[in-house]
């Protein structure tokens, strides 16, 4: 499995370092451009979402076309993101029946595997809460070219239920933009293969008698929205023995903090629960898309709306980098495996104390949760539960890559006298059934967790059609925040409209993009304390949700 993970590493670097080279064109004149985007019979030049694009040599030509070079990256080939309107306003995707695309393409000389299939493209819709190509999206369709170079014109159908799919993920069908992506998933490409693309025309074809598009409005006032701030907390390299530390091993580390609506630092009486949110291998604190720019990212929308509706208890959230070594960055790629395993020290000694000292956090482990995706989900178990059960009582693993077996986890925790009578109030797990990285280990791990009498409330969700990718993780996050800190009863996870598989000639409907790090070194096993009897816990509530495809 680790070899499989190694093959899926390079996509994550796009989340921490975007390689962009945008050449500005001459000022736009009043005449209609030769190339561009047509919307409701109005044509204008393309407007690039620069921070949400992952490509080299992006050029905006005077004729209105945009060209770039996309690189193969183990299923996460690059591309460019665009706003649907130059005003950066949204459209309602339910008003449109199809999209026409015209582009030129050619493989880069000496940068294309001779055994690879002809180039393939993905057309990605970016909802109102997206931050770009890999920051919140719904794949509309994948289509293949007939030759290794040439011109491609294609009509992409918008399924009748596609707006429902957008709503299921983002609550509203408002669309901010789109992305054109090089599809290198299972195409025979070698990492580093390059494809030059020149996008000429995009036309959104409205349905007959379609209503006018409305700018996005989630109904919230500014006073109902939380805020996002940046912090830099002091820490050190926990892969270095304390006696050998030098000045270079001590540094300040960047993280994002979400503060709920109404948070007032001067109000000493009101305090909030806390969630620490972790990323996957090769990723960093930016991966979840939480930001103080624009609308703040997809998960901010989930938190804002959930708290405004009363379905989610107000809490503080920290998106941190789970690599406890100087190789963390800043804004690094998160590939130091020793740093991954050493994160428990930083979590206990530096991050949590800093947050509790500088923000109004409720006291006690019952008010603290730990959650993560993929390898961060694995840390939730190997570090959060196995090492730090005295600090947290709520946990979530989204497609968790396990560093510790189920039986070993239970044995280690139950035999630790320091954890006697410490309950896990909530444990949430989710995974897509098409996740080729962790699915094989997921069902048996879930079954074991159901029998562990230390867990009071266990909820698992199988995302039918889900891969090792953000649609699964976003839904998992939204489910978890409606469960966490509610210890009196189990809460059913939100149900999702069945994912609509994009039409694709011969490839899977949804390329698996998020990837994982190189093979970790085997973590040192803790010394087993003298065996103690398991603590007696009250009967737990177990909820299993499995979304089934309808038989048509």
Secondary structure, 3 states (H helix, E strand, C coil): CHHHHHHCCHHHHHHCCCCCCCECCCCCCCCCCCCEEEECCEEECCEECHHHCECEEEEECCCCCEEEEEECCCCCCCEEEEECCCCCCCEEHHHEEEEEEEEEEEECCCCCCCCCCCCEEEEEEEECCCCCCCCCCEEEEEEECCCCEEEEEEEEECCCCHHHHHHHHHCCCEEEEEEEEECCCCCCCCCCCEEEEEEEEEEEEECCCCCCCCCCCCCCCHHHCCEEEEEEEEEECCCCCHHHCCHHHEEEEEEEEEECCCCCCCCCCCCEEEEEEECCCCCCCCCCCCCCCCCCCHHHHHHHHHHHHCCCCCEEEEECCCCCCHHHCCCCCCCCHHHHHCHHHHHHHHHHHHHHHHCCECCCHHHEEEEEECHHHHHHHHHHHCCCCCCCCEEEEECCCCCCCHHHHHHHHHCCHHHCCCCEEEEEEEEECCCCCCHHHHHHHHHHHHHCCCEEEEEEEEECCCCCCHHHHHHHHHHHHCCCCCCCCCCCCCCCCCCCCCECCCCCCCCCCCCCCCCCCCCCCCCCCCCCCCCCCCCCEEEEEECCCCCC
